[in-house]
Structures are given as C-alpha cells and as structure tokens.
C-alpha cells in the first residue's frame, strides 16, 4: 500500500509542477508587449462600421457628432424658424461622403422634423423623422446623389428625430455615394431649408 501511495503522490506532485510551469510560460508570453496594457477602445479600428448586410442596422449608426468640431461652420442655412449648420463634409475611403451638422430651433414654438425625410414614399415611410430627404448635386458632373439606403429603404442617416422645442438643437449626419475625386464642391439640399454649396474634404 505504501509503494502505491508513494507512486501516486509523485504523479500528483509532477502534475502540479507541470501545471505551474505552463502557467508561468503563458504569463511570460502575454507580457511580450513590455507590460503595457492595451486599451480596448484605442486598439480598435477608428473607421466607422459600415453595414455588411446591405445596410441593415443603418438606423443604429451613431456617427453623428463623432470627431466633429462644432466651432467649424462650413455653411449655415435657414428654414422656417430653424437653422442648419454644416460642420463637416468628408470623403471616406470606402466611397462615401459623410455630411454632419446640427439643426437648431431658433423660433419660439416647437418645430416638427417630419418633412426632412423627403417625399419619396418608400424612403419617407421607412425613415420617419429623419434627414433621408437630403441630396447632393454635382453641377459639373450633372448628377444628383441621394442618401444611401439598404434594400429595405432604411437610410444611412439620422432617424427618429423628435420635435424640437424652442431653442433646442439636434446633431445630424447622412452618407451619400461619393462623387468622382475631381469633384470638390457640391450643392446640398434638405427639405424646408435653402440650398447651400459645400466643399468636400478628404
């Protein structure tokens, strides 16, 4: 009995030693970065996620206001009791142009956002209270660009905008197919607002 117990004890000790050695090896491999802890946010891609399923989930896009300087005003246009300030018009590497800005109610009464979705039935119906009705016009190329949408007509733009109380504002964004690289200036329109000229960066 004593011989069996001794052999068993040796096997247990050997197994424990092997486990400890493996744990030390794994720990050593994990510290090859010099002891620096990786920030899960900063180590991820800074490129906004584009829908990979034909645009489904577009309404969850939260890029409105990301990396935008509110003090930069590329254009300011007025509507009925509203102002629209464009802060950024950027060409992305994926073949998009993203327009970002802010709409502010400068009147003394509540303003609804329903008209900004445009008059195209399928788009307006699937993007209520949105800025899906925006367009870009390339005068030189004689082409009009509409807000991108998926196969179910859901737009790549800000949706679900509530009525704006007096003095209230809301950030907005919308993505369009990019005009040719030679096009650096386009005319921007959003229903109920005046048309304005925008320069594309990037």
C-alpha positions, 0 to 999 in steps of 0.5 A: 500500500505504501509503494502505491501511495508513494507512486501516486503522490509523485504523479500528483506532485509532477502534475502540479509542477507541470501545471505551474510551469505552463502557467508561468510560460503563458504569463511570460508570453502575454507580457511580450508587449513590455507590460503595457496594457492595451486599451480596448477602445484605442486598439480598435479600428477608428473607421466607422462600421459600415453595414455588411448586410446591405445596410441593415442596422443603418438606423443604429449608426451613431456617427453623428457628432463623432470627431466633429468640431462644432466651432467649424461652420462650413455653411449655415442655412435657414428654414422656417424658424430653424437653422442648419449648420454644416460642420463637416463634409468628408470623403471616406475611403470606402466611397462615401461622403459623410455630411454632419451638422446640427439643426437648431430651433431658433423660433419660439414654438416647437418645430416638427422634423417630419418633412426632412425625410423627403417625399419619396414614399418608400424612403419617407415611410421607412425613415420617419423623422429623419434627414433621408430627404437630403441630396447632393448635386454635382453641377459639373458632373450633372448628377444628383446623389441621394442618401444611401439606403439598404434594400429595405429603404432604411437610410444611412442617416439620422432617424427618429428625430423628435420635435424640437422645442424652442431653442433646442438643437439636434446633431445630424449626419447622412452618407451619400455615394461619393462623387468622382475625386475631381469633384470638390464642391457640391450643392446640398439640399434638405427639405424646408431649408435653402440650398447651400454649396459645400466643399468636400474634404478628404 
